[in-house]
Amino acid sequence: MRPKIADVADRGAGAAQDRCADRVGVARLARMQAGGADLRPLWQALITKLIDGTLQAGEGLDLALIAQLLGDKPVGLAIQDQVLAAHQLFRLHCALEKPRLRVLALAAATDMGSNTPIEFLLEHSGIELITLYVMADVELPVPLPDHDIAIVIASDSEECRDALGKIDRAAARWPRPLLNPPRLVGNLDRDKLHRLLGGIEGLEIPATMALSHARLHEASDSTPAIDLKFPIIVRPRGSHAGAGLAKLDDRAALLRYLDARPEPEFFIARFVDYAGSDGLFRKYRIVFIDGKPYACHLAIADRWDIWYLNAGMSQSAAKRREEEAFMGSFESGFARRHQAALAGIAERIGLEYFTVDCAETSNGSLLIFEADNTAVVHDMDPPDIFPYKLPQMRKIFDAFAAMLDRRARQQQERAA
């Protein structure tokens, strides 16, 4: 017999607001883990409740998140599927008894890396967050939960296609402002982004192709069907945080790579050497809020395949000084140097909230790696090591909350 997750209320009765299940959420759980807390005792306590049938829906979603944070994605997704089969509405505790704003986030039933981690942005805002998981075989709740503004947090990925399509069909009659509309989110995957951003002044973005395992294998043959210009970058489609990412210098290396990879589809693009004059690679994350760019982080390493967690920033005072200087001088430095490229990105992508990972080339162009609406923007770095980061993150969080306030108020003024 399958363990049963207790529902919080009859799904067919009462207002949608009353059917929201409360949960701890990813921001608090990730913060606990980052601070050194062992999540396994909480995992075991919730598993016990799952087995005896007393686990509430919000606890079940937290259990699914804990499994993923502990590295067991398949188990986490299996638990999440069971939870979402019975319940789709979840509420995050708000610090204020009377929230200043009510936000409805529209999510897809996918892994924790494929929905915007919006909880980090709103954790200290006094804004109530309700998340609705949009399911292919479940109608949107009628009525919808009371909210002042909605935002799509599902990503441009295969796992989110059905959810984005369902939201898009309802978008024209949505009762409140709907930010990050699905028709624009759907432009962000790597094989579409280069076409969207191509031709912007001062910007470089290599063309990216999506190829099946079989087609890419053909390209590794001695008489290839696809003309590849090595070196190339290859990664499994849908992968996160550099999983499966590789630089390949010739067809023999491509064949070895494919022999070791089970994934059905891959992205490939030409490799651009973006090392600085000192031999180090610098990867920047920029957050766009209502068209305005903000510095999120700078990762510095002696390897091209860089993201913040493998850059050793906490072990190098020199790297941290450079990151602090980047943040402190962002508007007069980086943002001014790349003003035309950043403005072009904001205009063409058109989302109210998204991030870009990028670098600077030797000729001064802005090299774009990816743009999406799901990158983690957080304030979990230890303040004793990164004292400059918390003020910058709070600046971003305040800008995001102010954007929500402004967009909701504009709708109210138009309706008055």
N, C-alpha and C positions, 0 to 999 in steps of 0.2 A: 504494500500500500504506500502511495506517495505521501510524504509529510504534508500536512495542510497548513496553509497560512491563513490565519484568522482575518476576515475582512473587518474594516472599521465601521461599515454601515451598509445598508441595502443600497446597491448601486442605482436602483430605480426610484428611490424615494428621497425626498428632501432636496434642498438647494445644493448645487455643486460645491459651494463653499463649505457646507457641512460635511461633505464626503471626502475632504482632504485629510490624508494621513500625515501626521507629523513625523519628522525624521531628524537625525543628527546631520547628515549631509557630508559631501566629499570634502569641503573646506576644513571642517573641524576634525574629521578623521585623518585627513592628510597632515594637518598641523600636529595632531597627536603623534603620528608616526615620525614626522620630521623632527619633533622634539625628543625623540628617543623612547616614546611609550611603546610597550609591547601590545599589539592589537589582538594577539592570540587569545588571551582570557576573555575579551569581549566577544570574539568570534565563537568561542566555545559556549559561552552563556547563551548567545543567540541561536546557535545550532541546537542546544538543548530545548529551547522554546519551539524551534521549528519541528523537532521530532515529536514533541508532545502536543503540537497543534495550537499553541498559545501565542505564536509569533504574530505580531501585528504587521500590517502591510508596510508601514514606514520602517519598522525594524528589519523587515525582509529586504527592503532596498538597501539599507545600511549594511546588512550582511553581505549582499552582493558586491557592494563597494569594497568592503574589508577583504573579501576574497581576492579581488583584483589588486588591491594595494599590497597584499601578501604574495602576489605573483601567480595566483591561480585563476587566470582569466576564464578558462572553460567552465569551472565550477561557479564562478561569479555570474557569468552570463546565464547559466542554467537556472540558478536561483532567481535572477532577475526576470527571466522568462516566466517563471512560475508566479512571481509576485504580480507582474504586469498583466497576466492573463485574468487576474481578478480585480486589479485596482490600477488606476492610471493617474490619479491626482495626489500630489504630495506638497506639503507645506513646510517651509523652513522657519524656525522660531525667529521672531523679530524682537530686537532689543527694546523697542517701544511698545507700550500697551496699545497705543493708537498709532499705527504706522502712518508715515507722511505720504506714502504712495504704495499702491499695490501693483506688482509686476507679475504677469503671467508668462512664464517661459515655456516654449513649445519644443519638446525634445523628441528624439527618436529612441527606439528600443535597441540600443547598441552599447558598445563598450564605453568606459568612462572617458576615453580620449577622443570620442567622436561627437560629443556635445560640448558646447561652450561651458567651461567651469565658472558660470556666472556667480556662484555663491561667494567666491573670493572677492568679486567686485562689489558685492552688496553687504558683506558680512557686518560691517559697522555703520551702515547707512541709515538705519531706521526705516528701511523699505521692506515691506513684506514680499516674499518670493513664493509663488506657487508654481510648481512645475507640472505640466500636463504632458504625459507621454502619448504621442499620437500613434495609434496602432492601425495597421491595415484593415483588420477585421473587426474593429470597434468604432462605432460612430463617435464623433465629438460630443461631449456632454451638453445636454440641453436642460436648463440654461448653462452657459459657461460660468465659471467662477467669477465673482465680481472682481474687476481689475480696472486700473486706470490706463494701462499701457501693456502691450504684449511684445515679445521679441522671440524670433526664431533662433533656437540654439543648436538645432541639428546641423550637421556638416554636409558638404558636398562629397558624399561617399556612397558606395553601392548600398551599404546597410541603411542609409537614410533616404534613399530615393522614394520609397512609398510614403514616408511621413512628409517629405517635402511636397510631393504631389498632392497629398490630401490637404495640407495647409494652403497650398497655392489655389486649389479649387474653392476654398472657403474665404480667401483673402479679400475678395471684392466686397463681401458683406460683413467683414469683421467689425464688431461694434465699437472698437477702440483703435487708437493708432497701433499699427503692426510694423515693428522695426525689423531690419534684416530680412526683407521679404524673400521667400524661397526662390523666386525667379532670378534673384541676384546672387544668393548663396550658391546656386547651381552653376556659377561661372568659375568657381575657385579651384577645382581639381587641376592637377599639374598639366595635363594635356590640353586644357582649355585656357589656362591662365596666360600662357605665352602669347596666344592669339589676342587676348583681351588687352594686354599691356604693350604689345609690340608697337614700335614707332614713337614711344614717348621720349621726348628730349632728355638726354642725359641718363637713360635707363638701358640696361642690358639684361635680357632674360633669354637663356637658351631654349630653343624649341624642344619640347618634350613629347615623346610618343608613348602610347600605351600598346604593348604587344603581349600576346599570349606566350606561354612557355614554349609552345611548339613553333610559333613564328620567330621568336628570338633564338631558338635552337637552330632554325634554318640559317639565321644570320651568322652563326658561328661556323658553318660549313665552309669548305674550301671554295665552293662556288656559291656565294651567298645570294639570297633573294633580296636582301635589304642592304643597302650601301651604308655602312657605319663608318664614321670618322672617329677613330680612336685618338686619345683615351675617351672613354665614356663613363658616365655615372649610371648605375642601375640600382633599383630598389623594388621590392614587392609592392604592388599597388595596395593601398590601404594600410601600409606599415606606419608606425610612429617611432619617434625618438631614435632614428637611425637603425632600426632593426632591419637587417638584410641589406643595408646600404654598402655599396662597394664601388671603387674606381677600377676599371678594367682597361689594360693597355693594349690588348690584342685579342684576336679571336680565340686563341687557345685559353686565355684567362676567362673569356666569356663562357666557353664550353665547361670549364671546371666549375665555374660559379653555378651554372644551370644544373649540373649534375648533383650539386649539393643542396639545391633549393626545391621545395615541393610546391611552392605557390603557383597558381594558375596564370597570373598576369603580372607584368612588370612595367614600370616607367623607365625610360632611358632618355638621356640627354648628354650633350657634349660636356666634357669637363672644362671648367674655366679656372685657371690658376689665379687665385686672389690673394696670394701671399704678399705681405708688405715688404718693404725694403730690408727689414730686419729678419725676414724669413718666417715671421709669425702670421697666423691667419686670424682675422677678426670677423666675428659674426654678430650682427646687430639685430635686436628685436625691437620693432617700432609698433606702437599701438595707435590706431586711428579711431578717434571718437568724434563723431559728427564732422568728419573731414579734416580734423586737426591732428597732426602727428605728435606723439609723446614718446620719449625714450623709455624703454622697458628694461633692457639689459644689453651688455656687451660681453661676449665670451671671447677669450684670447687663448690660442693654443698653437703648438708647433705641428699640428695635424689639420688636414683640410676637412675631415669628417668630424665637425665640431658641433657640440651643443652644450648648453651651460653646465650640465652635470659632469661632462668629461673634460672640462677645460681647466680644472684645478684652480679655480678662482679663489677658493678659501685658503689655499696654500701659498698664494703669492701676493704680497703687499703691493708689489709694483703693478700687477694686473689690476688690482682693486683700485689703486690710485688712478689708473687710466680710465677705468669704468666710471669712477666718481667724476672725473674731469669731463668725460663724455656726457654724463647726465647734467652736470652743472652748466655746461656751455652748449647744450643741445640746440637751443633756439638760435643762438648767434653763430654756431659752428656747423654741425652736421646738417641741421634742417635748412640753414641758409645755403650751404654748398649744393644741396640736392633739392632746392625749392621747387624747380620745375618738375622734376621726376616725382616728388612726393605729391604735388598738386595733381599731376596726371593720374597717379595711382588712385588717389581719393576719388577723383571724378569718374574714372572708368569703372572702378569696383562698385562705388555707389552705396555701400552698406554704411549703416550708422555706427557699427562697431566691427572692427576686424584687426588682425595683426599681420605684419610682414616680417619675414626673416631675410636679411640682406647682408651685403658686404660692399666694400669699395674696391674697384679694380685699379690697376696701375695707371690707367689713363683718366681716372677720376669719375668714371661712371658708377651708377648705383646698380649693383648686381643683385637681382631678385632670385631667391631660392624658392620661396613659397609665400602664399598669402592664404589665410584662412580665418575662420571665426571661432576656432576651438583651442588655440594655443593657450597654455596656462600662464596667466598673469596673476602673481601672488605676492604676499608679503611674509613668506615663511623663512627667509634667510636670516640667520642669527644676527641680531643688531649689534652685538659686541664685535663681530667680524665685519659686517657690512653696515656701519652706522648711517651711511648716506642713502641706503636703499628704501628704508621705510618712508621717509618724507616723499620720495619720488613715487612710490607705489600709492601712497595716500593721495597724492596729486592726481594720479590716474583714476583712482576709485572715486574721488570727489567729482572729477570731470564726467565720469560715466553717470553718476547719480544726478548731476546737474542736467545732463543731456536728457535723461528720462523725465525729470521734472519739467524741463522746457518743452519737450515734445507733447507730454500729457496736457500741459497748460495751453499750448497752442490749439489742441483739439477742443478743449473746453471753451476757449474764447471764440472759436469758429461756431460752436454749437449754441453759444449764448445769443 
